Amino acid sequence: MYMLRSIIILATGASLASALDFMEYGNKAFDAIKRNLPDIEIIKPRQLALCPAVWTLVASELSTTFLNTTDLLCNDDARAAIRAAFHDCASWNTSVTGGCDGSLILAPEELTRSENNGLQDIGPKLLALTKKYQAIDSSVTAADMIQFASSVAIVSCPLGPRVQTFVGRKDSSTANVEGLLPDVNAPSADLITLFANKGINADELIALIGAHSSSKQFHVDETQAGAPQDDTPGEWDVDFYADTSSKPAGVFVLASDASLAADPQTSATFQSFVGAQAKWNGAFTQR
């Protein structure tokens, strides 16, 4: 079974031309922001000969884009980039083709779908970045840009794990199948089945939804637009797991998350991440 990272890398049968390792990214990203100067050494290539230099430049730009300069917390662009990576990949299951192919931003109709509400701002930004860096290196693809941006966004959030990131995916401007993304009101049984069809088991699903720790909702309930899904949306922490059950004032809990937290099949795993940052980071990045 594969976690989100493995779906990004493996499920589409992408050509894995290169690998970048964020082993030294985290601390240097903060230093770069403080100096207001991009640090182009923030990526340590696992295989220098195979690592296109253009991605070092991309990371430098994104690292200054995804953090607030005042409090050094990750911002709305960062959380949207994280969500975009999932939405580009998860429009796939074992019975259909597509996913992780850049169609989220290359096929105009995808960003008009209600299931992609909230991504209409980050989509054009990622497409513009793709075109900008394609002019430097023609191997850059929209599919890679979406996933790469997500990895930079995650590690830009305080406590975010450093994630090995692969490039080499092929783009498609053909819209992927609609209706394969999770519904925010779906019961846990439906969600477990939906993700099982993507190669993600119930325990892995619970680790995956922890990304809601850095999330805000704008369209589920527009009367509470901007409400966070835990009390520290600028950090990649585990408060989400406690807050989903305790529901502190100001925190918006999705019905789907509440259902998974209470389901006997997933509740033990859900509770195991409460206060367990290292355990969750390890589970989220597991391949």
N, C-alpha and C positions, 0 to 999 in steps of 0.2 A: 504494500500500500504506500501511496506517496502523499506527502504533505503538499501545501500550495507550491513551495519552491520546486518540488519535483514535477508537478503538473506543468509549471512554467517551462521546465527544462526538457522533460521527457515525453509528455503525453501527446504532443503534436508531431513527434518524430522530427523535431527541428535539427538542422545541421549545427553541431556544436563546434564552431570554429575556434572559439577563444574562451578563456576563463580569466576572470578578474577576482582577486581576493581582497576583501575589505579588512585585512588584518590590522591595519594601522589607521583606518579612516576616522574612527570616532573622536579621539582626542584632538587630532589635527583639525578636524572640521570646526570645532569650537574655537580654536586659536585663529583660524582663518577668518571666521565671522568677527571676532573681537577686533582684529586688525583691519577689518573690512577689505581684506585682500584674499582672493582665491588662492588656495594652496594646491598647485598642480601635482604635488607628490603624495596626495592622500590615498592613491590606490597603489597597492603593492602587487605587481603582476605575479601570478603563480607561474606562468610560462611566458617570459618576456618576449620571446621570439614570436609567440602566437597572439600577443595582446595588442590589438590596434591602438595606437597612441591617441586616437581621437576620443576614446572613452575616458581618458584622463582629463581631457578638456571638458567633456560633458559633465563629469563628476564635479569639476571645479565650479562650473556655472550652477549646477543644481544645488550644491552645498550652500551657496549663498542665497538661493531661492527658497529653500525649505525651512529656514530658521528665522524666527523673529529676532531682529538685532537688539531689541530692548531686553528681553528676558531669556533669550537663547532656547526657547521652546519651539517645537515644530508647529507649523502654521497650517492654514486651510489648504494651501497648495500641496503640502506634504501629505496630509490625510487624503486628499482627493487623488493624488498619484498612487497611494497605496491601494485605494479602492479600484482605481482604473485598471491596475494590473490584474486584480482578481476578475473584474468584469470582462476583460479581453480574453482571459483564459477559460473562465468557467462556462462560457457559452458552448460547451463541449461535453459529451459523455462518451461512453464506450460504443455507442451505436451510431454516432454521427461524426463527421469530419469537422475540421475547423478548430478555432480556439488558439490563443497565443499567436495570432497572425496579424495584429495591427488593425484588424477590420473595425475595431471600436472607434478609431479616429479616421480610417480611410474610407469606410462605407458610410456615407452621410446619414442613412436612415437609423443607424444604431444609436447615435446620440439623441435621436428624437423619441426613442422608446421610453416609456415611463420607468422601466426597470433600471434605466441609466440616468434617471434624474439626479442632478447634483454634479454630473461630470461634464456638463456643457461648457464650463469655464476651463477646466484643466485640459480637455480634449484638444482644442485649438492650440493651446500652449505647447503641448507635447508634439503636435504635428509641426508647428513652427520650428521647434528645436530639431526635429528630425530633418527637415529640409535644410536648416542652417548647417548641420554637421554632415549631411550628405554632400554638401558642396566641398567639404574638406576631405571626406572619405566616402566613396560611393557604396561601401559595404554596410553603412549604417542603415538600419531598417526601422520602420515605425514600431514593429513588433518588439524589437530589442529595446528601443527607446522607452516604451511603456514599462517593460519589466525592469530595466536598469534604473529608471527614475524611482520606481517603487523601492528598490533596494537602498538607494541613496536616501530616500525619504525615511525609511525605517531606521537606519543608523543615524540619521540626523536628529531623530527624537531622542531625548535623554533616556538612557537605559536600553535603547534599541540594539538588537544583536547585529553583529557583523556577518554579512551573508555573502558566500561565494556566488558570483553572478556570471552567467554564461551569455554569450552573444553568438549570433549566427542563424537567427530565425528568418523565415521567408515571409514577406508581406502578402496580404490578400485584400483587395477592395470589395470582395463579395461579402455581403452581410451574413453573419452567422445566424443560426437558428434562434428564434425568440423563445422565451419561456423556460430556459434551462438555468436561470439564476434563481437563488432562493428568495421566496416571498417573505417579507418582514412579519407577516401574520401567520405563516405556516406552522402547523403543529410539529412537534419534535419528530414524530414517526415519519412524516413526509420529508423532513430535512435529512434525516438519517438515510433514507432511501435515495434521495436526490444525490447526496454526496457519495454514497456507496457506488452509484453508477458512474462516478468520476474517479473512482479508485481511492477514495478517502473513507476510512472507517470512522466509527462513532467517536472514539477517543481523539483521533486526529482532527475531526471536525471541531471538537471543543477547544483544542489548541488553536485552530485556525481562527475561530471567531473572537479570540482574544485581541485581534487587531482592532476591535471596536473600542479598545482602551484609548485609542487616539482619535476616535471618531466623533463627529457631531451629526445630528440629523437636521435636515432642512425641509424635507418634502413629505415625510410620513405624517407629521402633524404640523402644518404650517403655522398654527397659532403658537407653537413652541420652536419656531425655526432657529437653528443655531444651538439648540440644547445639546450638551455633551452626553455621551453614553457612559462616562464615568466622571468622577470629580476632578480628574487631572488630564484633560484631553490633549495637552501639549507634551505629554510624556508617554513613553512606551512602557507602561508599568502594568501591574496585575490588579489594580483597583477595580477594574471592570468586573472581575469575578466576584468580589465582595459586594460591589454596588448593585449588581443585577438582582441580588437577593434582598439587600437592605433598602434599596431604592431611596437614597438620600435626596433631600430637596434639591431641585434643579437638574437632576440627572434623568435622562430619558431612557427608559428600558423598552427595547423592542419586544413585542409579544413572542417572537420566535426565540429570542435569547432566554426569556423567562421560561418558556416551555422546555428548552434544552436543559436549563439549570435544575428543573424540577423532575425531569424524566428519570426513572430508576435506572435506565440503561446508561445515562450520561452524567447523572448528578454527582457521583463519586469523583469522576475525573474533573468535573467542573470545580468542585470544592477543593480538590487537591492543588489547584493553582492559586488559591487564596493565599497571599503573602509569600508565594514561592516564585520569585522573579527568575532565578536561574533555571528552575525546572521548566517554567513556561517558555523562556527563550529557547532552551534546548529542544523542547517539543515542537515549537513553531518552525524552527529551521531544520528539523530532522528530515532526512531523505529516506 
